[in-house]
């Protein structure tokens, strides 16, 4: 069965390319998944994001997936 959700539009960005709203949306999604759903209460901000390539999946402008 195919998903009812449309395929996300993928974008790869360096940290310096993230605007405040996008960074907020990424952090919220990561906290929702790792801290809330997976019960993993560890610090989310570890400095690794500064040098990482951020892969965003968006539907209608909203961040729906992240790697």
N, C-alpha and C positions, 0 to 999 in steps of 0.2 A: 504494500500500500504506500502510495506517495504521500508525502507530507502536504498539509494544506498551506504551509508557509512558503512564500516565494523564496527562491535562492537568494542569499545575501549578496550584496556588492562588496567585494573585498578590496581593502586598501592597506598598504604597508607604509608606516610612518616612523621616522625617528622621533625621539622624545622632544626635540626642539621644534618639531612640526605640529605637535599636539596643542590645540587651543584649550583654554580653561574648561569649556563645556565638555569637550571630548575626553579630557583627562578625568573629569568628574564622572562621566558616564562609564568609563573603563573601570575606575576604582570602585564604583558602586556595584557593577556587575561582578567584579572579582570578589568583593566582600560578600555579596549575596551568595555566590557559589561556594567559595572556600570556607568562609567563617560561618555562615548561617546554615547552608545545606549540608556541608561536609563536616560540620562541627570541628573546624580546624582553627582554634583561636590563637593564631600566631601573628606577629607583626606583618602587615601587608607591604609596607614600604621598607625596602631593604637596600635601596641604592642601585639595584640591578637595572631598574627601568631607565636610568639615565643613558646607558650605553646599548640598550636593547632596540631591536626592530619590533614595532608593535603592529600586529596584523589584526585589523578590525573588519568584522562582518556587519554590514548595516542593512536594515530594511526601512524604507521611508525615512532615512536620516537617523534613525535610532540605532545605537550599538546593540546588536543582538548576539554577537559572538566575538571572542577575543582570544588571541594566542600570542 
